[in-house]
């Protein structure tokens, strides 16, 4: 199998078709709807500023990103593999996933499928050593947040 050029950037798509992925973790956030709408609006503005065409929005209301067991996420990944768009855009990396393993695995897969990833609020260029380091740090922080929250909730339950 021929390897792709190392100059390919996950933040510089080869085309302008974009899929937007928005997610909130709790049912209450999903019921209020503000965060999903705000994420989508920010992503649409980001895409418009780059002359990218939003071809689909994948909405994941009230689903944690601790793993990849998310219906809209899996539909998006299948569509990415089928090259139905050129870039996946999220408001922040932690909307994509809070699992460092999933972030690295899926971004590797997207690279293989020539699908880029971009964050509307975090300026990354994954083709550079600094951008790669930033990606790893942000993915590690997202996972730390989830792991720490879980530990604090468990501690609170035991305390009650």
N, C-alpha and C positions, 0 to 999 in steps of 0.2 A: 504494500500500500504506500503510495507516494505521500510524504508528509507535506503539510501546508507550509508556506513561507513563514519564517519567524517574524516577518514584518507585519503580518496581519494583526490588526488591533481589535480587541473586543469592544472598544468604544468608538471605532470608526467603521460604520457599516459600508458594505459594498453597494447598497441600494438605498432607497428611501421609504420602503414600506415598513411601518412600525406596528408592533403589537404592544399595547399598554397592559400592564398587570398591576392591579390594585388589590390590597388586602388589609383587613383589620383582624385582630385576634379574638375579640369577644363579641358575643351576641348583642350586648348593649351598644357597642360601637357601631355594629352593623345596623341596628334598629334606628339609631340616631342618623346614620347615613352621611354625616358631615365629612368624616375623614375619607371615606371612599370617594365622595364627590370632589373633595379638595385635592386628593392625590391625582385623580383623573384630570382635573382642570390644570394642575401644575405640569403634568406630563404632556397634555395637549399643547400647552403654551411652549414648552421646551421643544417639542417636535415641530411645531409651526415655525419657531425661530430658526430651525435648521432645514426647513423646506422638506420635512419628512411627512409622509401621508399615513395617518393612523388608519389602519385597515381592520383592526379588531381590538376590543377591550375585554380582558379577562378579569372578572370581578370575583373575589374570594371573601365573602362576608363572614366574619366570625370564625375564622380558621387559623389556628396557630401555625407558625412556620418552623416549628421544632423539627419537622421532617418533611418529606415530599409527598405525604399522603393527603393531597389536596386536589379535589376534582378539577377545578379550573386551571390549576398549575399543570396538572398532567395533560389536560387538553392543549394547553399552550405549548408544552414541550413536544407533544406529538405534531402539532402544527409547525413548530420550528424545524423538526426533523424533516418534514415534508416541504420545507422552504416556502411556506405560505407568507412569510415576511422576512425582512432583512435584519431587523433589530428588535430586541425586547427592551422595553423601557419601563422602569419603575421609579417611584418617587425617591426611594432610598434603597440601598442594597439589602437592608434588613426586611424589606417588603418581599424581596425575592426569596430569601431564606435566612434563618437564624442558625443554620447548621453549617459549620465551616466545611465539613466534608461534602455536603450537598452543593454549596456554592462552588467549590473547586471542581467537583465532578461535572456539574451541569455547565459551568463556563467552559470547561474543556470540551464537552460534547458540542456546545454551541459553536465553538471555534472550528471543530471538525465539520460542522454542517454549514459553515460560512454565515452564521447568524451572529450578529454583534449583540452586546449588552451595554446599556447605558443607564445611568442614574440621573434623574432630573435635578437633584440637589447636591450631588457629590461629583466633583470634577476629577474623573479618573482617565488616564490613558494607559491601558494595560499593556501597551507595546513597549513601555519603558521600564527599566528596573525599578524606578521610584513608584510608578503606577502599580506594578506587581506587588511591591511591598505594601503600599496603601491598601490594596485589595485584601491582602492577607490580614492586615491589622483590623480593617473594618469587619471582615468576616469573623475573626476571632472575638472582637468586641460584641458583635451581635449574638454569638453563641454564649459568651460569658454572661451577658444580660439575662438570657433565657435560663441558663443553669443557676445563676444566683437567685433569680426570682423564684424558681422552683424550690430551691433550698430554703428561702425565707418563708414561703408559703407552708412548707412542711414543718418548719420550726414553729410557726404560728399555730398550726393545727395541733401539734403536740402540746404547746403551751396552754391551749384551751382545754 
